[in-house]
């Protein structure tokens, strides 16, 4: 009997040894998906969207998006808020999608907003319990409107990974920006589908992926890295150095903006950064703040008034 117990214990120990490293690993993304359907007719059963919400969250959180092993505490925290605007036709919906992601700052409990963006070009077909799947080998699919929504979510997951990896090493996110561009180039097309083409406007999925893979815009990879690693991650040990590095980032952005005005990537980057930049610069000397203000007013017109109010004097 003792011999049998020993054998079982040995087997269990061997299994635990094999599986232990895998148990501490996790998928890369920890996403919360919310589907808001207030604007959709009451004639539509709203339970459908609860099912969709669960399926989208499972699509993101249960898929392995990289070849790297992430620990549970290393997962990238993000939110996807799908706000349904109207029903275009039976089972076809038009919506906007808010994408938010955060990146922890070294030696602190603070999470810095990595991405905060709204995509207004989301149209898709959904019937309750239909599979919500992303297949990078069949992006266009047999029914473009059905595969459009998972393609959009997969695109933004890769954009999140791209910026996150860039924030830890220069051009570290290239593989994921390349995947995002691949999705763009092979995206579903058809009636009511927009946001994937350069002809759909100047602020869409095409232009963001193109900008991040454009060699002329490579300075933006330096910006992302220096913003996080050299400035924010240094805050805990030397605030003055952190502010100096933030000024270096602003100078890089100014240089970039001088040669490449009105780019998608500049607006995308600054969209989530205004409050944080103000906070970093809040304790700087008046002349330092004035120099920063002069740059910020030019590179981020949307928030120019806020910069003037917060950084004056």
VENQUI-V75099 format. One record per backbone hydrogen bond with DSSP energy under -0.5 kcal/mol. NH is the residue of the N-H (numbers start at 0). CO is the residue of the C=O. E is the energy in kcal/mol with one decimal. If there is no record, write none. Layout:
NH_CO_E + NH_CO_E
This chain:
4_0_-2.4 + 5_1_-2.5 + 6_2_-1.9 + 7_3_-2.4 + 8_4_-2.7 + 9_5_-2.3 + 10_6_-2.4 + 11_7_-2.7 + 12_8_-2.4 + 13_9_-2.4 + 14_10_-2.6 + 15_11_-2.6 + 16_12_-2.3 + 17_13_-2.0 + 18_14_-2.7 + 19_15_-2.2 + 20_16_-0.6 + 22_18_-2.1 + 23_19_-1.1 + 24_21_-0.9 + 25_69_-3.6 + 29_75_-2.8 + 30_28_-0.5 + 31_77_-2.0 + 32_30_-0.5 + 33_79_-2.7 + 35_33_-0.6 + 35_81_-3.0 + 36_34_-0.5 + 38_83_-0.6 + 39_36_-1.6 + 43_40_-1.8 + 45_43_-0.5 + 47_44_-1.6 + 48_45_-1.0 + 49_45_-0.9 + 50_46_-1.9 + 51_47_-2.1 + 52_48_-2.3 + 53_49_-1.9 + 54_50_-2.4 + 55_51_-2.7 + 56_52_-2.1 + 57_53_-2.3 + 58_54_-2.3 + 59_55_-1.9 + 60_56_-2.8 + 61_57_-2.2 + 62_59_-0.5 + 64_62_-0.7 + 69_25_-1.0 + 69_67_-0.6 + 71_23_-0.8 + 73_70_-1.7 + 74_70_-0.5 + 74_71_-1.2 + 75_27_-3.1 + 76_74_-0.6 + 77_29_-1.8 + 78_99_-2.6 + 79_31_-2.6 + 80_97_-2.4 + 81_33_-3.0 + 81_79_-0.6 + 82_80_-0.8 + 82_95_-2.7 + 83_35_-2.8 + 83_81_-0.7 + 84_93_-2.9 + 85_93_-1.5 + 87_85_-0.7 + 87_91_-1.8 + 88_91_-1.1 + 91_88_-2.3 + 92_123_-2.8 + 93_85_-2.5 + 94_121_-3.4 + 95_82_-2.0 + 96_118_-3.0 + 97_80_-2.4 + 98_96_-0.5 + 98_116_-3.2 + 99_78_-2.6 + 99_97_-0.5 + 100_114_-2.1 + 101_76_-2.3 + 102_111_-2.7 + 104_109_-2.6 + 107_104_-1.1 + 111_102_-3.0 + 111_109_-0.5 + 113_100_-2.5 + 113_111_-0.6 + 114_100_-1.8 + 116_98_-2.5 + 118_96_-3.2 + 119_117_-0.6 + 121_94_-1.5 + 121_119_-0.6 + 122_120_-0.6 + 123_92_-2.2 + 124_144_-2.1 + 125_90_-2.7 + 129_126_-2.5 + 132_130_-0.7 + 134_132_-0.5 + 135_133_-0.5 + 137_134_-1.8 + 145_142_-1.3 + 146_142_-1.6 + 147_143_-1.2 + 148_144_-0.6 + 150_146_-1.7 + 151_147_-2.1 + 152_148_-2.3 + 153_149_-2.5 + 154_150_-2.3 + 155_151_-2.2 + 156_152_-2.0 + 157_153_-2.0 + 158_154_-1.9 + 159_155_-2.6 + 160_156_-2.5 + 161_157_-2.4 + 162_158_-2.4 + 163_159_-2.5 + 164_160_-2.8 + 165_161_-2.2 + 166_162_-1.5 + 167_164_-1.3 + 168_164_-1.6 + 171_168_-2.6 + 173_170_-1.4 + 175_172_-1.1 + 176_172_-2.1 + 177_173_-2.5 + 178_174_-1.3 + 179_175_-2.3 + 180_176_-2.3 + 181_177_-2.1 + 182_178_-2.2 + 183_179_-2.0 + 184_180_-2.6 + 185_181_-1.2 + 186_183_-1.2 + 192_189_-1.8 + 193_191_-0.5 + 199_196_-1.8 + 200_197_-0.6 + 204_194_-1.1 + 205_194_-1.1 + 207_203_-1.8 + 208_204_-1.9 + 209_205_-2.6 + 210_206_-2.6 + 211_207_-2.1 + 212_208_-1.0 + 212_209_-0.6 + 213_209_-0.8 + 213_210_-0.7 + 214_212_-0.5 + 216_213_-1.7 + 217_214_-1.2 + 219_216_-2.2 + 220_217_-1.3 + 221_217_-1.0 + 222_218_-2.1 + 223_219_-2.2 + 224_220_-2.0 + 225_221_-2.9 + 226_222_-2.6 + 227_223_-1.7 + 228_224_-2.6 + 229_224_-0.8 + 230_225_-1.5 + 231_226_-2.2 + 232_227_-3.0 + 233_230_-0.9 + 234_230_-0.5 + 234_231_-1.3 + 236_233_-1.0 + 237_233_-2.0 + 241_237_-2.1 + 242_238_-2.4 + 243_239_-2.4 + 244_240_-2.5 + 245_241_-1.9 + 246_242_-2.1 + 247_243_-1.8 + 248_244_-2.0 + 249_245_-2.3 + 250_246_-2.3 + 251_247_-2.1 + 252_248_-2.5 + 253_249_-2.3 + 254_250_-2.3 + 255_251_-2.6 + 256_252_-2.8 + 257_253_-1.9 + 258_254_-1.1 + 258_255_-0.5 + 259_255_-1.8 + 262_259_-0.6 + 266_262_-1.5 + 267_263_-2.6 + 268_264_-2.5 + 269_265_-2.5 + 270_266_-1.8 + 271_267_-0.5 + 271_268_-0.7 + 272_269_-1.5 + 273_269_-1.0 + 276_272_-2.8 + 277_273_-2.2 + 278_274_-2.1 + 279_275_-2.3 + 280_276_-2.1 + 281_277_-0.9 + 281_278_-0.5 + 283_280_-1.9 + 288_284_-2.4 + 289_285_-2.1 + 290_286_-1.9 + 291_287_-2.2 + 292_288_-2.9 + 293_289_-2.1 + 294_290_-1.1 + 295_291_-2.9 + 296_292_-2.4 + 297_294_-1.0 + 298_294_-2.1 + 299_295_-1.9 + 302_299_-0.9 + 303_300_-1.3 + 306_302_-2.2 + 307_303_-2.2 + 308_304_-2.1 + 309_305_-2.3 + 310_306_-2.5 + 311_307_-0.7
